[in-house]
Amino acid sequence: MCFLVWYVRYRLWQDSQNWVYLIKELDRITGQGQSAISVDDTLALVEIFLVEAYRS
């Protein structure tokens, strides 16, 4: 069970890094400058989403 928790957390962290990269590239391409989102912010949002989905 512990391995599964770490695996899911690692995958969520990887996904959040991908989203941050895509957001920064979109900001760069569109000329909007610095993005206000970080990997930690994205991961926190994903965790909140999963908690809410689990409660439903």
N, C-alpha and C positions, 0 to 999 in steps of 0.2 A: 504494500500500500504506500509506503514512504517513497519508493522509487517512482511510482505513478504520480504522486504529488509533485515531486521534483521535476519529472519529465514534463508535465503539463505546465508548470511554472516556467521552465526553460523555454518551451515552445511559445508561450505567451510573450515572454521577453523578446524572443526572436521576431515574432510578428510585430510587436510594438516598435522594434528597431526598423523594420521594413516600412511601417507606416510613417515613422518620423522621417526616414530617408525620402520617401515619396512626397511628403508634404514639403520638405526643404527643396527638393528638385522643382516641384510645382511653383513654389515661391520664387525660386531663382529664374525659372523660365518666364514667369509672368511679371518679374521685376518688382515683386512686393517686398523684397528684403528679408529680414530675419523673421523666422517663425517663432511664435510664443509657446510652442509645444515641445516637450522633452520626452525622452524615453520613459522616465519615471512617471510623468503625467499620463502618458498613453497607457502604461501598464496599470496605473491606478484606475483609469477609466474601464479598461478591460476587466479588471477584477470586480469592479462595481457591477458591470453588466452580467458577469457570471454569477455573482451572488444573487442578483435580482432574478436571473433565469432559474437558478436553483430553487429559489423560494416559490416560484410559480408552479 
